[in-house]
Amino acid sequence: MKEFVKRCRQYEYRLCKREKKPTDFFKYCEYLTDFLRLIQIRREAMQDLSLRDEIDGPVKWKVAELYRLCTERFKKLDFFKKELEFLKWARLFGAASRCYTKILQTHGSDPFLHENAARWEFFENHSAENARSILQLALRKFRANIDLWVAFFDIELHYVRILAERRGFLAKKEVKEEFESDKEGNKKKPAKKINPVNLDDIPDAVFQFKLVEIVYIQALEDVPENDHPKLLYRFWKCAYDCLPISEKMEKLVYEKLWNAENSSEGAYLARILKERSEDSSMYTLYDRALEDKPSERMIRLYMEFCEDRVEIGDPYAKMKLLDLLKLLHEQNKAIENDYKRLLEVWDFSECLEKLEPYLQAALKISSKSSLLWDQFLGLKMKMLEQENPVEANVKILIKSFEDAVSKVSPEESLPIWMKFIDLIIVTSKSSKKIDKVFEHAILVTPPEVSSRIKTIRLKYLREVYPEDIGIFHDEYTNLAKILPNSENFHLDFVEMELNLPKPNFKMVHKAFNNAIAEFGVDSISCWLEYAKFLIRNQPELVGSLNSRALSNIPASLTDEFHERWMKLVQETS
């Protein structure tokens, strides 16, 4: 407890400074929250819930007050979200309700915040009045917002459901009490049993869904007519999820949804959900809906169902998803992500030529996609392997690679260059031509890509000239001079050098020193890798390396360096 009080005083001192920072508030709050979690863990272990109001309560309210002071001074939305997260976790619902009010006053331009606040007030705080007030005020500003109207409709439906369930519970309790009285010999009239589902006999506007109907009618007036299908489907889904209580509203919205003049995709989806019996019959229902309404939206709804089935391992769903993706392609409605998903689903190993038109169409839509170009060029290379690699076909493929490199972002061009280099190595008999391709790739690409290409270049030379290691060493020296490099380029060379039958430690030291010269100030990884090498091979140099590192790395990395250095020494000792 002394340490706890000492830490709290330190945090309080920070908050008393003239220039206050949000981080000072948050660090204090996080410390107290961790303290509360520790208390909970110990209570559970000891099965002791005593003195919660005396210990947990004051600490919770202290954290709540700190968050309140912070958000009053710094009104960023992220800060309010941190406050809400704690208040909900601590179950301080009154404070959370006030926090939502402050959020809507400060950041009231986002309809989602109003919806989120209303749903929380109703479903978590159990305050229908607060939820209605929030939505009524929000709909004055955002009259055509579908999400707000759906939230209002859903809340009013659940309000009726809660009242009906409560009425049914009380009715059952009354029947049970009368039955027990009769056993004791008291002659009383049997209590009237009320069915909580059948609300037609209850003469009350709320139980007759009058409030729900008001929301329903007003929403249709305020939302633009072209958005009515979407609105009606979401209304119907809310009513469908509340069955059997909401049977009256479900029928009303379903009939409106199936307007003969505008049978939207939502209407067909509603029919599918109403008629489904088992998951196996859903494909038939979707097929029938797609036949009646062959629109892009209907196809995508069917695809969403198939994706859900794929996740649970339905093999037929994957086949159907592929058919739907092909259908989108045939209707010229497929987008880049559709083609990417098609590549994931389609096993085209035995039918390469069938995939080519899909990739060509995808590249017309998104000519800058590295993934699509990578797949297309990989496909063309596989097709070239199956055919005779005629020089004319090779030239056409090289032209495709040049097009890809010119269109793809340089930062994403590494897969293209790797395939291009493989193609040139396989098809070209001239080492000068191969060298030119490497040189051009290194010059035109950014450092993170060129460094990887440099590594590929070194691996290529080591394999081509296994007996002449001098070429490998000279090439590293030349490539290291072409700045900037990446740290991994130097470390990859070290790994390749150490894997040689007779590694040259002089070149290893040179590579580590190059890495330190470029990255030793901002990164401690190169220092640690160098230390690992020295511990295994030249341990007498480890001490001087440690001193050298501490004199170069900034103070902000010193603690991390000490920690990782000690861990390295323990692991290698």
N, C-alpha and C positions, 0 to 999 in steps of 0.2 A: 504493500500500500504506500510505503514511503516513496518508492520509485514512481508509482502512479501519480501521486500528488506532485512530485518534482516535475514530471513531464507535463502535467497540466499547467503548472505555473509557467513553464517555458513557453507553452503555446499561448497562454494568456498574455504574456509579455509581448509576444509578436503582434497580437491583436491591438495592443495599446500604442503601437507606433503611429506616428502622424500619417505616414504613407502606408495605407493598408492594401494588401494584395489578396486576390481570391485564393491563391494557393495556401496562404496562412490559415484561412477559414477551413479549407478542405482537408488539410493535413490534420488539423485538430479534430474535425468531424470523423475522419477515417480512423484516427487513433481511438476515439471514444467508441466508435462502432465496433472496432475489433475487440475492445474491452467488453462490450455487451455480448458479442458472440462467444467470447471466452467464458463469460458467466453462464451463458446458456449451455455450453458444452459441459461445464462442471456440474450444473444443476441436473442435467440428464444423467451424468455418470453417478451422481450421489442420490438421485431420486428425491431431490429437495427443492420444493417450490416456495419455500417460506421467504418472507421479507421482500417480495418482488416489488411491492409499491414503495418500499423504503430504499431499495438499491437500484433496481432496473429503471423504475419510473423517473426519478430525478435525472439520471444520465440520459435517458431518451429525450426528455424535454430540454435538456441542455443542448443536445445535438440539434434538435429542431429549432431552438432559438438561434444557434450559430448559423444554420442554413438560412433562416429568415433574415438575419442581419446581413448576410452576404448577398442574398438576392435583392434586398432593398437598396443596397449600394451598387451592386453590379447586376444589371438586369438582362444578362444573356440567357437565351432559351436553354442552353445546355446546363447552366447553373440551376435553373428551375427544375429541370429534369432530375438532376442529382438530388435536390431537396425532395421531390416527389418519390423518388425511388426509396429513400430512407424512410419517409413517413409511412409509406405503404408497408415496408418491411417491419417497421415498429408498430404498425396497426394504430397509428395516431390519426384516425380518420377525420376527426374534426379539423386538425391542422392541415391535413391533405386537401380537404374541401376548400379551406381558405387559400391554400397555395394554388389550386386550380383557378380560383377567382382572380388572383393576382396575375396568373399566366394569361388568362383571357383578356384582362385589362391592358396588359403590356404587349402581348403578341396576338391580338385578336384578329389579325388578318389571315390566319391560316384556318380554314374550315375543319381540317382534321383535328386540331386541338379542341375545338368545340365538341366534335363528335366523341372524341376520346374522353373528355371530361364528363359529358352526359352519360355515356355508358358506364363509366366508373361510379358516378353518383347513384345510378340505379342498381347496377348488378353487384357492386361491392359495398357502397355506403348505404344501400337500401333506402334511398331518398328519391321517390318519384317526383316530388315537388321541385327539388333542385334540378333534376334532369330535365323536366319540362321547361323550367325557367331558362336554363342554358340554351336549349334548342330553340325556344321561341325567340330569344334575343339573337341567336345566330342566324335564324332564317329570315330575320328582318334585313340582315346584311347580305346573305347569300340565298336569295329566294329560289334560285334554280339549281342549287347543289343537290344532286341525287343522294349522296352519302348521308347528308344531314336528314333528308326526308325518310330515308330507309331506317336510320337510327331511331327517329321519332316513332315511326310505324312499329318497329320491332319492340321498342320500350313499352308502348301502349298495349301491344299484344301480350307481352309478358306480364304487364300489370294486371290484366284481366285473368291470366292464368294463375298468378299468385293468389289473387282474391278468391278464385274458384277453388283452388286447392285448400286454402285456409277454411273456406266455407264447408267444403266436403269433410275436412278433418273434424271440425266442430260438430257437424251433423252426425258423423260416426260415433263421436264421443258421447253425444246426447242419446243415441240409440243404445249404446252399451250401458249407460247409467240407468235407463228405463228398464232394460232387460234384467239387470241385477236387482232392481227394486221389486220387480214382479216375483223373483225367486224368494224374496223375503216375505211375500204375502201381501204387499201393498198393491191395491188395485188402482192402477193409473192407466190413462190412455196411452197407447204406444206412440212413441215419438215419430214424427213424419221424417222418413228417410229421404234425404236430398241427394240426388245424383250430381256430383260436381262437374260432370261433362255436359249434361243436358242443362243449358242455361236459358232455354226458351221460356220456362215458366217463372223466371225471376224478373219481376217488374222493376228493373233498375237500368238506367241508361248506360252505366259502365258495363254491366254484364251483357247488355244487348249490343256491345261494340260500337256505341255511338261516338265515343272519343276516337276510336280507331278509324271510323268512317269519315270523321271530320278531317283527320290527317290525310287520309286517302284522297278525298275530294280536293282538298286544298293543294296537295302535291301535284295532282293532274292539272290544276289551273296554273300553277307557277312554273312548272318544269316545261321547257319547250316540247312541242308535240313530237319532234323527231327523236327525242330521248324517251318517249313514253314506253316503247317496248322494253328497253333496259330497266326502267323504273318499275314497270309492272312485274317483270320477272323477279326482281329482287324483293318486291312486296310479296309475291306469291311464295317465294322460297322461305321468307320469314313466317308466313302463315302456315306453310307446309310443315316447318320444323316445330310448330306449336300444336299440331294436331294431337288429340281430337278436340281440344278446347276451341281452337280457332276454325272449326269446320265451316262456319258461316262465311267468314272472310276469305277463306281459301277458295270456296266455290265462286264467290263474287269476283275475286281478282282473276281466277282461272278463266272465267267466261269473258272477262274484259280482255285478257291476254290473247284469247283465241278469236279476236275480232276478225271477221271474214275479209275485211279490207286490208288487214296488215297482220298476217300470221308470221311473226318474227321467229328467229332462231330460239329465243327464250321460250316461246310457246311450245316448240317441239321438244326442247329440253325438259320443260315442265311435264309434258305428256310422257316422256321417257321415265322420269322419276316416279310418276303416278302409276305407270303400268308395269314397272319392273317387279319381278318376283324373285329371281335369282340372278347372280352376276353373269351366269352363262348366257342368259337370254338378253343381256344388255346389248350385245353386238347386233342382234337382229333388230332391236328397237332403234339403235343408232343408224343401221343401214337403211331402215325404212324412212327415218327422218331425213337422212342425206339424199335419198332418192326423191323425196318430196321437196326438199329445200337444198339444192346443191350449191350453196353459197360458200364463200371463203370462211365466214364466221362459223357456219355449221361444221365445216371440215375441221376447223381449229378446236371446236368444242369436242368433237369426236377424238381428236388427237390428245387433248387433255385427259380424257377418259383412258385412252390407251397408255399414256405415259404412267398414269397411276397403276394400271394393271402390270406394266413392265416392271415397276419397282417391287411388286410382290411375286415376280417370277412367272408370269403368265406367258408362255411361249407364243401363243396365238396373237397376243397383243402386239408383240414386236413385228410380226408379219403384217398385221393390219396397219400399224403405224407407218411401215414402209410404203404400203399401198397409198395411204393418205398423203404422204410426202410426195410421192410420184404424181398424185392427182393435182396437188398444188402446182407442181412444175408444169403439168400439161395445161393448166388454166392460166399460166404466166402470173401466178400470184405468190410464188415462193419468194422468200427473202433470204438474206445471207445465213441467218441462224437455222433456217429450214434445211438448207443444203449441208450445213455443218452437222446437223442431226442426222441427215440422210447418210452421210459418210460414216457416222458412228453405228448406225443400225444395219446398213447394207454390208453383207459379206460378199464382196465383189472379186474375190481372189480368182474365181474361175470364169468370170465374165467381164474382163477389163474393158472391152470395147463398148459395153452397155453403159458404163459409168461416164464415159467421156462427154456425151452431150449434156449431162447434168452439170458437170464441172464447168463446161464452156458457158452454159447459161448462168451459173453462179458467178463466174468471173465478169460477165457483162454487167451484173448487178453491183458487184463489189470487186473492182479491179485492183484494189489496194490491200486485199486480205492476204496476209502471209500464209495463213492456214490453207486457204483454197489453192493458192499458187503451189504450195508445197505438195498438196495432194495431187494436183493436176500434173505437175512435173514428175512426181514419183510414178504416177500412172503411165505417163509417156515413156519413162525410162524402162518400166517393166514390159511395156509393149514392144519397145525396141529390142530388149533382150530376147523376146520370143520370136522376133523376126530376124532377118539378116541385117546387121548394123551397116546398111548401105551409107555411103558418104553423104548422099543427098538427104537422107532421113536424119543423120546426125546434125547436118547444118540447120535443118528446120527446127530441131530440138534446141540447138544452141541459140537460135533466134528467139525461141520461146523463153529461154532463160534470160536473155538480155531484156526482153519485154518485162519479165517479172521483176528483175532487179531495178529497172527504171521506174516501176510503179509502186512497188512495196516500200514502206518506210524503212530507211536505213537501219533504224534501231531494231526492226523485226526481220531483217533480211538474212540472218544467220542460216536458217534451214535451207534457204534458196542457194546461198553460196556453197554450203556443204554439198548439196546435190550437184551443183554446177562443177565443183572441183572433182567430185567422184567421176562425173561424166567425162571431163577432159582427161583425167588420169587413165580411164579405161579405153577411150577411143583415140587418144592422140599418141603418136609415136615420137613426137618431138618434145624433149625435156625443156627446151626454151619456151615453147608455147605454154607448158604447164607452169613454168616459173613466171611468165607474164601474167597468167590468170591470178596466181597467188599475189603478185605484186600489186596488180590493179585492185584486187579485193581488199588488201590491207590499206591502200591509200584512200579509197572512197567510202569506207565504212567507219562508223564512230568507234571510240576506244573499246567499249564493251564487246563489240562484234569483232573488230580487227584483232584484239588480243586472243580471242578463240581461234581465229583463222591462223594466227601466228603459231599457236600450239599445234594445230593440224599440220602446218608446214613442217614443224620440227618432227612430228611423228612420221610424216611422209619421208623425210630425208633419212631418218634412222632406219626405216624399213628398206629404202632403196639402196642405201650405202651402209650396210651393216658392218663392213670391214673397215670403212674409213670414217672413224668417229670425229676426225678433225673437221670434216664438212659440217657435221651436226653442231659442233662447238662454235665454229665460225659463223654459222647462220644464226645461232642464238645471240652471239655478240652483235651482229648487224641488226637483228630485229629489236634487240633491247634499246638500241640507239634511236629507234623510231618512236618518239614519244607522242602522246601518253600511252602507257601500257596499263594493264590491270595487274593487281597483286597475284591473281591466280596464274597469269602467264609465267611469272618467275617461279612460283611454287610448282607448277606443272613441269617446268624444265628440271627442277631439283628432283622431282619424283622419277622422271625418265632417266636422269643421270644415275640416280642411286639404284635403279633396276638394271643397269648395265653390268656385265660380268666383272669389269674392273672400273668402278666409278672414279672420276677425277674430282677429288675433294677441293682442288683449287677452283674448279668451275662451280662447284656447289657454293663455296664461300662467295664467289663473285656474284652468283645469282641472288643469294640472300642479301648481300650488300646493295645490289641494285634495287631489290624490293624495299629495303629499309630506306634507301635514299628517296624513293618515290612516295612510300606510304607509311614510313615509320613514325611520322608525327600524328597522323589521323587514325592509325590502326595499330592494335597490339598483336594481331594474329601473326604477322610476319616475324615479330620478335620471338613469339612463343614457338613457332615452327623452327626457327633458327636454334633456339634453346634445346628443343627436342633432339635436333640433329647433333648438337654438341654434346649433350648428355650421353648419347649412345656411342659417339665416335671420338670426341675430343673434350672430355669433361673438365680438363684443366682450364678451358677458355670460358666456362659458364659464368664465373664470377665477373669477369671483365664485361661480358655481354650484358649482365644484369645492371651494372653501373652505367653502361652506355645507354641502355634503354631508359633508365630513370632520368637521365640527363636530357633525353630527347622528347619523351612523351609529355603531353600537357598534364597539369595538375588534376584536371577533371577525370583523367583515365588512370590515375595512380592507384586508387583503391582497387579498381577492377583488375589492373595488372598484377598487383600483389596477390590478390586472391587466386587468379588463374595460374600465376607462377608457382605458388605453393602447391596447388592441386597437381600441376604438371610434375613437380619434383617428387611428390608422394606417389604418383602413378608410375613413374619411371625408376624409382629407387628399389 
